[in-house]
Amino acid sequence: MKTLYLTRRQQIEVNDIMYLQSESNYTLIHTINQAKTVASQTLHIIHSSINYDNFVRISRSYILNIEHISAYSLENNKLTLKLSNGEKFTASRRRVKNCLDQIEIAQKRNSLDS
C-alpha cells in the first residue's frame, strides 16, 4: 500500500484519498472518512509525490482518485464526475479527453486485476 508522507508524524494512505483540492500554495486532502487535511505544498508537488496512476487531474484546482469515481457522464463536451460520497465535479474543457482516457485505462487495468 502506498503512503503519502506530509511530515514525519503525519501520513495518509493513498487509497484513502478521495480527492485533492488546491488552495493557492496549500492543498486540501479529502479522505474517505470525511477528514480534511491541509498540506503546505502545492497541488502539483503533492501529485508528483504520489506518482500514482489512479489519480486524474480534472482542472486546475482538483485531482480525483479514479477508484472513488462512481459515475461519470459526457454531455455537450461537459464531463461530470460523481464520487462515491456523492460529490460532483466538472472537468475543465481542455482536460476532458485526458480524463476519459485515464478513467478508461484504469477501468481496464482494474478489470484485468479482478
Biopython code that builds the backbone (N, CA, C, O; Angstrom):
import numpy as np
from Bio.PDB.StructureBuilder import StructureBuilder

atoms = [
    (1, "MET", "N", (0.845, -1.184, 0.000)),
    (1, "MET", "CA", (0.000, 0.000, 0.000)),
    (1, "MET", "C", (0.887, 1.243, 0.000)),
    (1, "MET", "O", (1.875, 1.304, 0.732)),
    (2, "LYS", "N", (0.542, 2.211, -0.805)),
    (2, "LYS", "CA", (1.337, 3.426, -0.917)),
    (2, "LYS", "C", (0.900, 4.451, 0.118)),
    (2, "LYS", "O", (-0.272, 4.526, 0.486)),
    (3, "THR", "N", (1.860, 5.234, 0.578)),
    (3, "THR", "CA", (1.604, 6.215, 1.619)),
    (3, "THR", "C", (2.126, 7.567, 1.178)),
    (3, "THR", "O", (3.199, 7.663, 0.582)),
    (4, "LEU", "N", (1.364, 8.614, 1.472)),
    (4, "LEU", "CA", (1.770, 9.989, 1.230)),
    (4, "LEU", "C", (2.283, 10.542, 2.553)),
    (4, "LEU", "O", (1.532, 10.630, 3.524)),
    (5, "TYR", "N", (3.552, 10.912, 2.595)),
    (5, "TYR", "CA", (4.152, 11.452, 3.805)),
    (5, "TYR", "C", (4.113, 12.972, 3.753)),
    (5, "TYR", "O", (4.763, 13.586, 2.907)),
    (6, "LEU", "N", (3.342, 13.585, 4.670)),
    (6, "LEU", "CA", (3.254, 15.034, 4.741)),
    (6, "LEU", "C", (4.323, 15.581, 5.685)),
    (6, "LEU", "O", (5.000, 16.560, 5.371)),
    (7, "THR", "N", (4.464, 14.947, 6.829)),
    (7, "THR", "CA", (5.531, 15.241, 7.787)),
    (7, "THR", "C", (5.995, 13.902, 8.338)),
    (7, "THR", "O", (5.485, 12.855, 7.938)),
    (8, "ARG", "N", (6.945, 13.924, 9.241)),
    (8, "ARG", "CA", (7.402, 12.666, 9.824)),
    (8, "ARG", "C", (6.291, 11.952, 10.568)),
    (8, "ARG", "O", (6.218, 10.723, 10.569)),
    (9, "ARG", "N", (5.437, 12.723, 11.193)),
    (9, "ARG", "CA", (4.375, 12.142, 12.010)),
    (9, "ARG", "C", (3.031, 12.061, 11.293)),
    (9, "ARG", "O", (2.126, 11.367, 11.756)),
    (10, "GLN", "N", (2.893, 12.748, 10.194)),
    (10, "GLN", "CA", (1.605, 12.771, 9.511)),
    (10, "GLN", "C", (1.730, 12.112, 8.146)),
    (10, "GLN", "O", (2.490, 12.553, 7.284)),
    (11, "GLN", "N", (0.968, 11.052, 7.978)),
    (11, "GLN", "CA", (0.966, 10.327, 6.721)),
    (11, "GLN", "C", (-0.442, 9.830, 6.411)),
    (11, "GLN", "O", (-1.240, 9.577, 7.313)),
    (12, "ILE", "N", (-0.727, 9.698, 5.133)),
    (12, "ILE", "CA", (-2.047, 9.287, 4.676)),
    (12, "ILE", "C", (-1.875, 8.173, 3.660)),
    (12, "ILE", "O", (-1.030, 8.252, 2.768)),
    (13, "GLU", "N", (-2.684, 7.140, 3.805)),
    (13, "GLU", "CA", (-2.685, 6.066, 2.811)),
    (13, "GLU", "C", (-3.260, 6.622, 1.509)),
    (13, "GLU", "O", (-4.310, 7.263, 1.522)),
    (14, "VAL", "N", (-2.591, 6.386, 0.402)),
    (14, "VAL", "CA", (-3.010, 6.929, -0.885)),
    (14, "VAL", "C", (-4.405, 6.434, -1.273)),
    (14, "VAL", "O", (-5.183, 7.188, -1.857)),
    (15, "ASN", "N", (-4.728, 5.189, -0.959)),
    (15, "ASN", "CA", (-6.050, 4.645, -1.301)),
    (15, "ASN", "C", (-7.173, 5.316, -0.523)),
    (15, "ASN", "O", (-8.328, 5.269, -0.946)),
    (16, "ASP", "N", (-6.854, 5.939, 0.607)),
    (16, "ASP", "CA", (-7.868, 6.621, 1.422)),
    (16, "ASP", "C", (-8.194, 8.018, 0.913)),
    (16, "ASP", "O", (-9.152, 8.632, 1.383)),
    (17, "ILE", "N", (-7.426, 8.530, -0.028)),
    (17, "ILE", "CA", (-7.637, 9.880, -0.550)),
    (17, "ILE", "C", (-8.756, 9.842, -1.592)),
    (17, "ILE", "O", (-8.688, 9.093, -2.566)),
    (18, "MET", "N", (-9.793, 10.668, -1.370)),
    (18, "MET", "CA", (-10.888, 10.788, -2.352)),
    (18, "MET", "C", (-10.474, 11.766, -3.450)),
    (18, "MET", "O", (-10.532, 11.459, -4.641)),
    (19, "TYR", "N", (-10.048, 12.975, -3.003)),
    (19, "TYR", "CA", (-9.590, 13.967, -3.964)),
    (19, "TYR", "C", (-8.691, 14.989, -3.291)),
    (19, "TYR", "O", (-8.661, 15.115, -2.067)),
    (20, "LEU", "N", (-7.959, 15.713, -4.127)),
    (20, "LEU", "CA", (-7.070, 16.784, -3.682)),
    (20, "LEU", "C", (-7.612, 18.093, -4.232)),
    (20, "LEU", "O", (-8.050, 18.165, -5.380)),
    (21, "GLN", "N", (-7.577, 19.126, -3.399)),
    (21, "GLN", "CA", (-8.107, 20.429, -3.791)),
    (21, "GLN", "C", (-7.049, 21.503, -3.552)),
    (21, "GLN", "O", (-6.452, 21.564, -2.477)),
    (22, "SER", "N", (-6.822, 22.334, -4.539)),
    (22, "SER", "CA", (-5.848, 23.406, -4.437)),
    (22, "SER", "C", (-6.422, 24.610, -3.713)),
    (22, "SER", "O", (-7.547, 25.031, -3.979)),
    (23, "GLU", "N", (-5.642, 25.154, -2.802)),
    (23, "GLU", "CA", (-5.958, 26.415, -2.107)),
    (23, "GLU", "C", (-4.689, 27.250, -2.153)),
    (23, "GLU", "O", (-3.920, 27.256, -1.192)),
    (24, "SER", "N", (-4.460, 27.952, -3.247)),
    (24, "SER", "CA", (-3.248, 28.714, -3.564)),
    (24, "SER", "C", (-2.012, 27.845, -3.337)),
    (24, "SER", "O", (-1.809, 26.888, -4.085)),
    (25, "ASN", "N", (-1.177, 28.138, -2.337)),
    (25, "ASN", "CA", (0.046, 27.364, -2.114)),
    (25, "ASN", "C", (-0.154, 26.196, -1.156)),
    (25, "ASN", "O", (0.820, 25.591, -0.709)),
    (26, "TYR", "N", (-1.377, 25.880, -0.842)),
    (26, "TYR", "CA", (-1.699, 24.760, 0.034)),
    (26, "TYR", "C", (-2.571, 23.764, -0.724)),
    (26, "TYR", "O", (-3.145, 24.086, -1.764)),
    (27, "THR", "N", (-2.661, 22.555, -0.186)),
    (27, "THR", "CA", (-3.517, 21.538, -0.773)),
    (27, "THR", "C", (-4.390, 20.940, 0.317)),
    (27, "THR", "O", (-3.896, 20.531, 1.368)),
    (28, "LEU", "N", (-5.699, 20.891, 0.056)),
    (28, "LEU", "CA", (-6.619, 20.213, 0.960)),
    (28, "LEU", "C", (-6.745, 18.777, 0.489)),
    (28, "LEU", "O", (-7.037, 18.518, -0.679)),
    (29, "ILE", "N", (-6.522, 17.842, 1.407)),
    (29, "ILE", "CA", (-6.608, 16.428, 1.090)),
    (29, "ILE", "C", (-7.885, 15.895, 1.722)),
    (29, "ILE", "O", (-8.009, 15.868, 2.946)),
    (30, "HIS", "N", (-8.831, 15.473, 0.899)),
    (30, "HIS", "CA", (-10.115, 14.947, 1.369)),
    (30, "HIS", "C", (-10.038, 13.427, 1.352)),
    (30, "HIS", "O", (-9.717, 12.829, 0.325)),
    (31, "THR", "N", (-10.331, 12.800, 2.490)),
    (31, "THR", "CA", (-10.205, 11.348, 2.604)),
    (31, "THR", "C", (-11.574, 10.678, 2.726)),
    (31, "THR", "O", (-12.596, 11.351, 2.860)),
    (32, "ILE", "N", (-11.582, 9.360, 2.680)),
    (32, "ILE", "CA", (-12.832, 8.608, 2.705)),
    (32, "ILE", "C", (-13.561, 8.707, 4.036)),
    (32, "ILE", "O", (-14.770, 8.478, 4.087)),
    (33, "ASN", "N", (-12.867, 9.039, 5.105)),
    (33, "ASN", "CA", (-13.534, 9.175, 6.402)),
    (33, "ASN", "C", (-13.993, 10.617, 6.652)),
    (33, "ASN", "O", (-14.193, 11.019, 7.798)),
    (34, "GLN", "N", (-14.157, 11.388, 5.579)),
    (34, "GLN", "CA", (-14.659, 12.763, 5.608)),
    (34, "GLN", "C", (-13.699, 13.744, 6.271)),
    (34, "GLN", "O", (-14.085, 14.881, 6.544)),
    (35, "ALA", "N", (-12.472, 13.342, 6.533)),
    (35, "ALA", "CA", (-11.488, 14.237, 7.142)),
    (35, "ALA", "C", (-10.819, 15.078, 6.063)),
    (35, "ALA", "O", (-10.623, 14.629, 4.934)),
    (36, "LYS", "N", (-10.473, 16.312, 6.436)),
    (36, "LYS", "CA", (-9.728, 17.194, 5.545)),
    (36, "LYS", "C", (-8.391, 17.481, 6.209)),
    (36, "LYS", "O", (-8.327, 17.822, 7.390)),
    (37, "THR", "N", (-7.337, 17.339, 5.439)),
    (37, "THR", "CA", (-6.002, 17.629, 5.927)),
    (37, "THR", "C", (-5.409, 18.706, 5.043)),
    (37, "THR", "O", (-5.540, 18.658, 3.820)),
    (38, "VAL", "N", (-4.762, 19.671, 5.656)),
    (38, "VAL", "CA", (-4.126, 20.749, 4.903)),
    (38, "VAL", "C", (-2.637, 20.441, 4.795)),
    (38, "VAL", "O", (-1.962, 20.220, 5.801)),
    (39, "ALA", "N", (-2.137, 20.428, 3.574)),
    (39, "ALA", "CA", (-0.710, 20.222, 3.327)),
    (39, "ALA", "C", (-0.116, 21.536, 2.852)),
    (39, "ALA", "O", (-0.728, 22.248, 2.056)),
    (40, "SER", "N", (1.057, 21.855, 3.331)),
    (40, "SER", "CA", (1.696, 23.129, 2.970)),
    (40, "SER", "C", (2.518, 22.991, 1.694)),
    (40, "SER", "O", (3.606, 23.556, 1.577)),
    (41, "GLN", "N", (1.984, 22.235, 0.742)),
    (41, "GLN", "CA", (2.610, 22.051, -0.554)),
    (41, "GLN", "C", (1.570, 22.300, -1.637)),
    (41, "GLN", "O", (0.368, 22.171, -1.402)),
    (42, "THR", "N", (2.040, 22.654, -2.812)),
    (42, "THR", "CA", (1.109, 22.906, -3.906)),
    (42, "THR", "C", (0.529, 21.591, -4.418)),
    (42, "THR", "O", (1.052, 20.512, -4.140)),
    (43, "LEU", "N", (-0.552, 21.703, -5.165)),
    (43, "LEU", "CA", (-1.211, 20.543, -5.741)),
    (43, "LEU", "C", (-0.255, 19.772, -6.657)),
    (43, "LEU", "O", (-0.249, 18.541, -6.659)),
    (44, "HIS", "N", (0.536, 20.489, -7.420)),
    (44, "HIS", "CA", (1.484, 19.857, -8.331)),
    (44, "HIS", "C", (2.515, 19.020, -7.570)),
    (44, "HIS", "O", (2.821, 17.899, -7.979)),
    (45, "ILE", "N", (3.041, 19.540, -6.494)),
    (45, "ILE", "CA", (4.055, 18.818, -5.715)),
    (45, "ILE", "C", (3.457, 17.564, -5.080)),
    (45, "ILE", "O", (4.077, 16.501, -5.094)),
    (46, "ILE", "N", (2.241, 17.691, -4.518)),
    (46, "ILE", "CA", (1.573, 16.532, -3.919)),
    (46, "ILE", "C", (1.314, 15.472, -4.987)),
    (46, "ILE", "O", (1.568, 14.289, -4.759)),
    (47, "HIS", "N", (0.815, 15.884, -6.140)),
    (47, "HIS", "CA", (0.507, 14.946, -7.214)),
    (47, "HIS", "C", (1.766, 14.222, -7.684)),
    (47, "HIS", "O", (1.731, 13.014, -7.922)),
    (48, "SER", "N", (2.855, 14.933, -7.817)),
    (48, "SER", "CA", (4.089, 14.288, -8.267)),
    (48, "SER", "C", (4.676, 13.380, -7.189)),
    (48, "SER", "O", (5.348, 12.401, -7.514)),
    (49, "SER", "N", (4.438, 13.683, -5.921)),
    (49, "SER", "CA", (4.959, 12.822, -4.860)),
    (49, "SER", "C", (4.133, 11.549, -4.718)),
    (49, "SER", "O", (4.640, 10.529, -4.251)),
    (50, "ILE", "N", (2.859, 11.602, -5.119)),
    (50, "ILE", "CA", (2.026, 10.393, -5.098)),
    (50, "ILE", "C", (2.495, 9.440, -6.194)),
    (50, "ILE", "O", (2.617, 8.235, -5.971)),
    (51, "ASN", "N", (2.757, 9.992, -7.384)),
    (51, "ASN", "CA", (3.231, 9.195, -8.518)),
    (51, "ASN", "C", (2.363, 7.947, -8.684)),
    (51, "ASN", "O", (2.860, 6.821, -8.689)),
    (52, "TYR", "N", (1.094, 8.168, -8.816)),
    (52, "TYR", "CA", (0.125, 7.093, -8.767)),
    (52, "TYR", "C", (-0.815, 7.221, -9.955)),
    (52, "TYR", "O", (-1.367, 8.295, -10.191)),
    (53, "ASP", "N", (-1.006, 6.147, -10.702)),
    (53, "ASP", "CA", (-1.802, 6.176, -11.926)),
    (53, "ASP", "C", (-3.293, 6.357, -11.693)),
    (53, "ASP", "O", (-4.015, 6.718, -12.622)),
    (54, "ASN", "N", (-3.772, 6.116, -10.483)),
    (54, "ASN", "CA", (-5.204, 6.187, -10.231)),
    (54, "ASN", "C", (-5.692, 7.584, -9.876)),
    (54, "ASN", "O", (-6.819, 7.734, -9.405)),
    (55, "PHE", "N", (-4.885, 8.593, -10.086)),
    (55, "PHE", "CA", (-5.319, 9.965, -9.852)),
    (55, "PHE", "C", (-5.355, 10.711, -11.171)),
    (55, "PHE", "O", (-4.430, 10.622, -11.978)),
    (56, "VAL", "N", (-6.438, 11.447, -11.378)),
    (56, "VAL", "CA", (-6.606, 12.192, -12.621)),
    (56, "VAL", "C", (-6.856, 13.657, -12.289)),
    (56, "VAL", "O", (-7.688, 13.988, -11.444)),
    (57, "ARG", "N", (-6.118, 14.524, -12.971)),
    (57, "ARG", "CA", (-6.303, 15.961, -12.776)),
    (57, "ARG", "C", (-7.433, 16.410, -13.685)),
    (57, "ARG", "O", (-7.336, 16.309, -14.908)),
    (58, "ILE", "N", (-8.521, 16.914, -13.072)),
    (58, "ILE", "CA", (-9.689, 17.286, -13.861)),
    (58, "ILE", "C", (-9.755, 18.785, -14.110)),
    (58, "ILE", "O", (-10.478, 19.239, -14.997)),
    (59, "SER", "N", (-9.007, 19.553, -13.332)),
    (59, "SER", "CA", (-8.978, 21.005, -13.516)),
    (59, "SER", "C", (-7.751, 21.557, -12.810)),
    (59, "SER", "O", (-6.944, 20.814, -12.252)),
    (60, "ARG", "N", (-7.633, 22.846, -12.848)),
    (60, "ARG", "CA", (-6.514, 23.496, -12.187)),
    (60, "ARG", "C", (-6.560, 23.285, -10.671)),
    (60, "ARG", "O", (-5.522, 23.304, -10.009)),
    (61, "SER", "N", (-7.739, 23.087, -10.133)),
    (61, "SER", "CA", (-7.923, 23.024, -8.685)),
    (61, "SER", "C", (-8.166, 21.637, -8.108)),
    (61, "SER", "O", (-8.096, 21.471, -6.890)),
    (62, "TYR", "N", (-8.450, 20.633, -8.937)),
    (62, "TYR", "CA", (-8.844, 19.332, -8.396)),
    (62, "TYR", "C", (-8.125, 18.170, -9.066)),
    (62, "TYR", "O", (-7.889, 18.160, -10.275)),
    (63, "ILE", "N", (-7.787, 17.194, -8.234)),
    (63, "ILE", "CA", (-7.288, 15.902, -8.694)),
    (63, "ILE", "C", (-8.130, 14.849, -7.981)),
    (63, "ILE", "O", (-8.223, 14.850, -6.753)),
    (64, "LEU", "N", (-8.747, 13.945, -8.758)),
    (64, "LEU", "CA", (-9.625, 12.931, -8.185)),
    (64, "LEU", "C", (-8.967, 11.559, -8.207)),
    (64, "LEU", "O", (-8.171, 11.248, -9.093)),
    (65, "ASN", "N", (-9.313, 10.750, -7.220)),
    (65, "ASN", "CA", (-8.886, 9.362, -7.188)),
    (65, "ASN", "C", (-9.879, 8.568, -8.041)),
    (65, "ASN", "O", (-11.067, 8.510, -7.724)),
    (66, "ILE", "N", (-9.398, 7.971, -9.102)),
    (66, "ILE", "CA", (-10.260, 7.256, -10.047)),
    (66, "ILE", "C", (-11.007, 6.113, -9.363)),
    (66, "ILE", "O", (-12.132, 5.792, -9.747)),
    (67, "GLU", "N", (-10.399, 5.504, -8.365)),
    (67, "GLU", "CA", (-11.036, 4.386, -7.667)),
    (67, "GLU", "C", (-12.317, 4.807, -6.955)),
    (67, "GLU", "O", (-13.172, 3.964, -6.684)),
    (68, "HIS", "N", (-12.466, 6.091, -6.648)),
    (68, "HIS", "CA", (-13.642, 6.574, -5.926)),
    (68, "HIS", "C", (-14.667, 7.245, -6.835)),
    (68, "HIS", "O", (-15.649, 7.804, -6.347)),
    (69, "ILE", "N", (-14.453, 7.198, -8.153)),
    (69, "ILE", "CA", (-15.434, 7.739, -9.093)),
    (69, "ILE", "C", (-16.505, 6.676, -9.298)),
    (69, "ILE", "O", (-16.228, 5.586, -9.798)),
    (70, "SER", "N", (-17.748, 7.013, -8.899)),
    (70, "SER", "CA", (-18.832, 6.035, -9.009)),
    (70, "SER", "C", (-19.578, 6.152, -10.335)),
    (70, "SER", "O", (-20.136, 5.169, -10.824)),
    (71, "ALA", "N", (-19.589, 7.353, -10.920)),
    (71, "ALA", "CA", (-20.282, 7.550, -12.196)),
    (71, "ALA", "C", (-19.712, 8.770, -12.899)),
    (71, "ALA", "O", (-19.161, 9.673, -12.269)),
    (72, "TYR", "N", (-19.856, 8.777, -14.220)),
    (72, "TYR", "CA", (-19.481, 9.970, -14.983)),
    (72, "TYR", "C", (-20.348, 10.042, -16.226)),
    (72, "TYR", "O", (-20.832, 9.032, -16.736)),
    (73, "SER", "N", (-20.530, 11.278, -16.701)),
    (73, "SER", "CA", (-21.333, 11.464, -17.907)),
    (73, "SER", "C", (-20.723, 12.571, -18.748)),
    (73, "SER", "O", (-20.139, 13.524, -18.233)),
    (74, "LEU", "N", (-20.875, 12.418, -20.053)),
    (74, "LEU", "CA", (-20.363, 13.395, -21.003)),
    (74, "LEU", "C", (-21.535, 13.888, -21.837)),
    (74, "LEU", "O", (-22.117, 13.140, -22.623)),
    (75, "GLU", "N", (-21.871, 15.162, -21.654)),
    (75, "GLU", "CA", (-22.941, 15.778, -22.427)),
    (75, "GLU", "C", (-22.460, 17.122, -22.948)),
    (75, "GLU", "O", (-22.005, 17.968, -22.179)),
    (76, "ASN", "N", (-22.563, 17.314, -24.257)),
    (76, "ASN", "CA", (-22.142, 18.560, -24.895)),
    (76, "ASN", "C", (-20.716, 18.939, -24.520)),
    (76, "ASN", "O", (-20.433, 20.092, -24.197)),
    (77, "ASN", "N", (-19.828, 17.963, -24.567)),
    (77, "ASN", "CA", (-18.415, 18.153, -24.207)),
    (77, "ASN", "C", (-18.219, 18.623, -22.768)),
    (77, "ASN", "O", (-17.199, 19.236, -22.452)),
    (78, "LYS", "N", (-19.166, 18.348, -21.909)),
    (78, "LYS", "CA", (-19.056, 18.696, -20.485)),
    (78, "LYS", "C", (-19.002, 17.387, -19.703)),
    (78, "LYS", "O", (-19.981, 16.642, -19.660)),
    (79, "LEU", "N", (-17.853, 17.109, -19.084)),
    (79, "LEU", "CA", (-17.655, 15.874, -18.334)),
    (79, "LEU", "C", (-17.969, 16.129, -16.860)),
    (79, "LEU", "O", (-17.345, 16.969, -16.212)),
    (80, "THR", "N", (-18.944, 15.389, -16.350)),
    (80, "THR", "CA", (-19.328, 15.476, -14.941)),
    (80, "THR", "C", (-18.974, 14.156, -14.275)),
    (80, "THR", "O", (-19.319, 13.081, -14.767)),
    (81, "LEU", "N", (-18.281, 14.256, -13.149)),
    (81, "LEU", "CA", (-17.841, 13.076, -12.417)),
    (81, "LEU", "C", (-18.471, 13.074, -11.038)),
    (81, "LEU", "O", (-18.541, 14.110, -10.376)),
    (82, "LYS", "N", (-18.929, 11.903, -10.608)),
    (82, "LYS", "CA", (-19.546, 11.775, -9.291)),
    (82, "LYS", "C", (-18.724, 10.796, -8.466)),
    (82, "LYS", "O", (-18.433, 9.685, -8.909)),
    (83, "LEU", "N", (-18.353, 11.221, -7.263)),
    (83, "LEU", "CA", (-17.585, 10.359, -6.369)),
    (83, "LEU", "C", (-18.510, 9.477, -5.547)),
    (83, "LEU", "O", (-19.716, 9.716, -5.488)),
    (84, "SER", "N", (-17.950, 8.466, -4.919)),
    (84, "SER", "CA", (-18.730, 7.524, -4.121)),
    (84, "SER", "C", (-19.387, 8.186, -2.913)),
    (84, "SER", "O", (-20.346, 7.641, -2.366)),
    (85, "ASN", "N", (-18.894, 9.352, -2.484)),
    (85, "ASN", "CA", (-19.528, 10.060, -1.364)),
    (85, "ASN", "C", (-20.620, 11.017, -1.832)),
    (85, "ASN", "O", (-21.204, 11.730, -1.016)),
    (86, "GLY", "N", (-20.906, 11.042, -3.140)),
    (86, "GLY", "CA", (-21.983, 11.859, -3.681)),
    (86, "GLY", "C", (-21.560, 13.207, -4.230)),
    (86, "GLY", "O", (-22.365, 13.876, -4.879)),
    (87, "GLU", "N", (-20.334, 13.629, -3.996)),
    (87, "GLU", "CA", (-19.882, 14.926, -4.507)),
    (87, "GLU", "C", (-19.704, 14.864, -6.020)),
    (87, "GLU", "O", (-19.276, 13.852, -6.574)),
    (88, "LYS", "N", (-20.046, 15.981, -6.675)),
    (88, "LYS", "CA", (-19.941, 16.051, -8.136)),
    (88, "LYS", "C", (-18.902, 17.093, -8.534)),
    (88, "LYS", "O", (-18.751, 18.126, -7.881)),
    (89, "PHE", "N", (-18.194, 16.801, -9.616)),
    (89, "PHE", "CA", (-17.149, 17.678, -10.133)),
    (89, "PHE", "C", (-17.306, 17.775, -11.645)),
    (89, "PHE", "O", (-17.803, 16.852, -12.290)),
    (90, "THR", "N", (-16.882, 18.890, -12.194)),
    (90, "THR", "CA", (-16.898, 19.089, -13.635)),
    (90, "THR", "C", (-15.467, 19.295, -14.109)),
    (90, "THR", "O", (-14.739, 20.130, -13.572)),
    (91, "ALA", "N", (-15.075, 18.536, -15.105)),
    (91, "ALA", "CA", (-13.727, 18.652, -15.656)),
    (91, "ALA", "C", (-13.649, 19.887, -16.550)),
    (91, "ALA", "O", (-14.621, 20.252, -17.212)),
    (92, "SER", "N", (-12.488, 20.519, -16.560)),
    (92, "SER", "CA", (-12.303, 21.668, -17.445)),
    (92, "SER", "C", (-12.323, 21.183, -18.897)),
    (92, "SER", "O", (-12.010, 20.026, -19.177)),
    (93, "ARG", "N", (-12.688, 22.065, -19.801)),
    (93, "ARG", "CA", (-12.850, 21.692, -21.203)),
    (93, "ARG", "C", (-11.590, 21.080, -21.797)),
    (93, "ARG", "O", (-11.665, 20.105, -22.545)),
    (94, "ARG", "N", (-10.447, 21.639, -21.473)),
    (94, "ARG", "CA", (-9.212, 21.146, -22.085)),
    (94, "ARG", "C", (-8.732, 19.831, -21.492)),
    (94, "ARG", "O", (-7.832, 19.204, -22.053)),
    (95, "ARG", "N", (-9.296, 19.400, -20.392)),
    (95, "ARG", "CA", (-8.864, 18.153, -19.747)),
    (95, "ARG", "C", (-9.846, 16.992, -19.946)),
    (95, "ARG", "O", (-9.606, 15.895, -19.441)),
    (96, "VAL", "N", (-10.940, 17.215, -20.669)),
    (96, "VAL", "CA", (-11.971, 16.191, -20.832)),
    (96, "VAL", "C", (-11.410, 14.932, -21.477)),
    (96, "VAL", "O", (-11.600, 13.836, -20.949)),
    (97, "LYS", "N", (-10.731, 15.064, -22.594)),
    (97, "LYS", "CA", (-10.220, 13.898, -23.318)),
    (97, "LYS", "C", (-9.226, 13.123, -22.459)),
    (97, "LYS", "O", (-9.305, 11.897, -22.377)),
    (98, "ASN", "N", (-8.302, 13.815, -21.828)),
    (98, "ASN", "CA", (-7.320, 13.154, -20.982)),
    (98, "ASN", "C", (-7.990, 12.428, -19.810)),
    (98, "ASN", "O", (-7.602, 11.311, -19.468)),
    (99, "CYS", "N", (-8.983, 13.054, -19.204)),
    (99, "CYS", "CA", (-9.709, 12.432, -18.084)),
    (99, "CYS", "C", (-10.380, 11.134, -18.528)),
    (99, "CYS", "O", (-10.258, 10.104, -17.866)),
    (100, "LEU", "N", (-11.082, 11.195, -19.647)),
    (100, "LEU", "CA", (-11.766, 9.998, -20.159)),
    (100, "LEU", "C", (-10.766, 8.889, -20.477)),
    (100, "LEU", "O", (-11.012, 7.719, -20.183)),
    (101, "ASP", "N", (-9.637, 9.262, -21.080)),
    (101, "ASP", "CA", (-8.607, 8.269, -21.404)),
    (101, "ASP", "C", (-8.065, 7.605, -20.140)),
    (101, "ASP", "O", (-7.925, 6.383, -20.092)),
    (102, "GLN", "N", (-7.761, 8.405, -19.118)),
    (102, "GLN", "CA", (-7.208, 7.860, -17.881)),
    (102, "GLN", "C", (-8.213, 6.977, -17.153)),
    (102, "GLN", "O", (-7.845, 5.938, -16.604)),
    (103, "ILE", "N", (-9.471, 7.381, -17.145)),
    (103, "ILE", "CA", (-10.510, 6.583, -16.488)),
    (103, "ILE", "C", (-10.663, 5.243, -17.213)),
    (103, "ILE", "O", (-10.784, 4.197, -16.576)),
    (104, "GLU", "N", (-10.657, 5.281, -18.538)),
    (104, "GLU", "CA", (-10.797, 4.054, -19.322)),
    (104, "GLU", "C", (-9.619, 3.115, -19.087)),
    (104, "GLU", "O", (-9.812, 1.908, -18.940)),
    (105, "ILE", "N", (-8.412, 3.648, -19.049)),
    (105, "ILE", "CA", (-7.219, 2.827, -18.802)),
    (105, "ILE", "C", (-7.283, 2.207, -17.410)),
    (105, "ILE", "O", (-6.967, 1.029, -17.239)),
    (106, "ALA", "N", (-7.690, 2.990, -16.420)),
    (106, "ALA", "CA", (-7.783, 2.482, -15.049)),
    (106, "ALA", "C", (-8.843, 1.392, -14.941)),
    (106, "ALA", "O", (-8.640, 0.396, -14.247)),
    (107, "GLN", "N", (-9.969, 1.575, -15.621)),
    (107, "GLN", "CA", (-11.023, 0.557, -15.581)),
    (107, "GLN", "C", (-10.559, -0.749, -16.224)),
    (107, "GLN", "O", (-10.866, -1.829, -15.719)),
    (108, "LYS", "N", (-9.825, -0.662, -17.330)),
    (108, "LYS", "CA", (-9.300, -1.858, -17.977)),
    (108, "LYS", "C", (-8.298, -2.554, -17.061)),
    (108, "LYS", "O", (-8.312, -3.779, -16.934)),
    (109, "ARG", "N", (-7.428, -1.771, -16.424)),
    (109, "ARG", "CA", (-6.420, -2.329, -15.525)),
    (109, "ARG", "C", (-7.098, -3.016, -14.329)),
    (109, "ARG", "O", (-6.685, -4.100, -13.917)),
    (110, "ASN", "N", (-8.128, -2.387, -13.781)),
    (110, "ASN", "CA", (-8.832, -2.967, -12.646)),
    (110, "ASN", "C", (-9.598, -4.222, -13.027)),
    (110, "ASN", "O", (-9.692, -5.152, -12.225)),
    (111, "SER", "N", (-10.154, -4.266, -14.250)),
    (111, "SER", "CA", (-10.872, -5.475, -14.678)),
    (111, "SER", "C", (-9.905, -6.618, -14.927)),
    (111, "SER", "O", (-10.269, -7.780, -14.749)),
    (112, "LEU", "N", (-8.680, -6.313, -15.335)),
    (112, "LEU", "CA", (-7.671, -7.356, -15.515)),
    (112, "LEU", "C", (-7.175, -7.897, -14.179)),
    (112, "LEU", "O", (-6.842, -9.076, -14.060)),
    (113, "ASP", "N", (-7.131, -7.015, -13.166)),
    (113, "ASP", "CA", (-6.694, -7.425, -11.839)),
    (113, "ASP", "C", (-7.712, -8.316, -11.155)),
    (113, "ASP", "O", (-7.358, -9.129, -10.302)),
    (114, "SER", "N", (-8.985, -8.166, -11.529)),
    (114, "SER", "CA", (-10.057, -8.933, -10.869)),
    (114, "SER", "C", (-10.092, -10.370, -11.285)),
    (114, "SER", "O", (-10.937, -11.129, -10.812)),
]
sb = StructureBuilder()
sb.init_structure("model")
sb.init_model(0)
sb.init_chain("A")
sb.init_seg("    ")
for serial, (resi, resn, name, xyz) in enumerate(atoms, 1):
    if name == "N":
        sb.init_residue(resn, " ", resi, " ")
    sb.init_atom(name, np.array(xyz, "f"), 0.0, 1.0, " ", f" {name:<3s}", serial, name[0])
structure = sb.get_structure()
